[in-house]
Amino acid sequence: MTTLSVWKFDDPAGARVAIGTLEDLQRRDLIEIDDAAVVTWPADKKRPKTKQLHDLTGRAALSGSFWGLLFGLLFFVPLFGVAVGAAIGALSGSLADVGIDDDFIASLRSEVQPGTWALFVMTSDAVPDKVRDAFAGRQVTLLHTDLSPDEEARLREYFEED
């Protein structure tokens, strides 16, 4: 099963340490990182910076258009207001088709705010108790959604890199 996880931190060090922890877990075959991106949003900035982490990704990285669509819905679409409501509905509907529904988007919007850093990770083949143990005692908020095999296939069909 594929999972889209978002690890939210209140400081940049937390995100950097999490990346190292996930790399270690992947080396030990306790998780497969299919794709990842990081969002940095200092408190004094109007909008976040995003970056796809190509050096973390495994065999089946998604294209930047997936992250662009997701981050656009999260951070930029709310700024445009009612004028683009129909287009927003179509975009969020297409993500719902791949297991990323409006409730998940809303929870991400409420958590990833100015003054936070977030690591977005698409994973599979995780050993949940080992991953949980690796992050025990850390100040992190975890949000995630699991994708069914059909949802994952549709996601890859739309967004997998060639």
N, C-alpha and C positions, 0 to 999 in steps of 0.2 A: 504494500500500500504506500502511496505517495502522500506526503504531508507538507503543507506550506505552513511554516512556523515563523513567527515574528517574535524576536527576543528584544524587549525594550529596556534600555538602560538610562539612568539619569546622569551618566558621565561617559566621556569617550573611552576611558580606560576599560570600562566594563565591556564595551563592544569589542575592543581589541583583544582582551583576554578570552572572550567567547569565541572569537575566530580561531585563536590558538587551540582552545579546547576542542572545537569541532574538527580541526585538522588532525589533532591527536587521536580523537575517536575514529576518524576515517582511516588513519594509518593502521589502527588496530582492528579494522573491519567491524566496527560497532555501529557504523552509520555510513550511508552513501549520500554524499552531497551532490545532488544533481545540478543545482544552481544556487547562486547567492547574490545578494546585493546589500549594500549598507546605506542607511540614511543618516546624515548628520544634520542636526538642526539646532545650532546655537541659539540661546535665548534672545539675543539681540538681532536676529535675522528674520526677515519677513517670510522666507520660504526655505525649505530644506535643500540640501545637496544630496544627490543620489549617485551611486556608483556600483556597477555590476562587478562582482569579484570573480573574474575569470580564473584566477589562480587557485581558487577553491573547488571549482566545478569538476564534476565527474564526466561520465560517458555521454550524458544526454543534456547538455546545457540548452536552455531556452534562449531565444533571441532577445535582444534588447527591447524589442517591441512589446513583449509581455510585461517587462518591468516598467516600460514607459506608459503603457495603458493602466497598469495597476497604480503607479505613483501619480499619474494624471488624475485618476478618479479620487485618490486619497487627498492630494494636496492642492490641486489646481482647479478642478471642476467646481468645488464649493465657492470659489471666488467669482465665477462667471454668472451665478444666479439663475433666474427663471428662463432667461433668453435661450439657454441651451438645454432645457429640461428634457426634451424628446431625445436628443442625442445622448444625454447622460443615461436615460433609461435603456437605450439600445446597448450602450457599452456595458453597463452593469448587468444587463440581461445576458450578454455574451459571456461574461465572467461567471455568472450563476450556472451557465451550462457546463462549466468545468469545475464546479464545486466551490466557487468563491462567491458566496451570496451577499446580499445587501447587509445582513446583520454582521457578518464578519468585517465588511468594509467599514461599517459604522463603528464597530469596536476599535478598529485600527485608527480611524480618524480621531476618536476620543482619547486614545492612549499616546499616539505619536504626535506630540505637540512641540512648540518651541522649548528648547532646553533639554531635549531628549535625543538619544541616539538609538537606532534600531537596526538589527540584523535580520534580514529577510532570507529565509533558507528553504529551498525545496529539497526534501530528503526522501529517501526510501531505505528499506532494509535496516531500519534502526532497531537496536536492542534497547527498548525504552528504559528499563531499570538502570542500565549502565549510563545512558545519557542523563537521566535524572540524577544519578549519583555524582556525575561529573560536574553538575551545576549546583549541587547542594550547598546551602549557606551563602549563596551569592544574591545580591540585590538585583533581581531581574523580574520583569513581568513577561510571561509567556502567553501568547495567543496563537492558536493554530486551527487549521481545518484539514480534515482528511479527505482525500480524493479517491473516489471509487476507481476501479480499473478502467471503466468506460470514460469517466471524467478525465482521468490522466491521459488516455489515448486522444481525446478531443483536444486537450491542452497542447499536447505534443504536436498534433496535426496542425494546429494553428500557429504555434510559436517556436517549435524546435528549430535550432540553427541548422543550416544546410552544410 
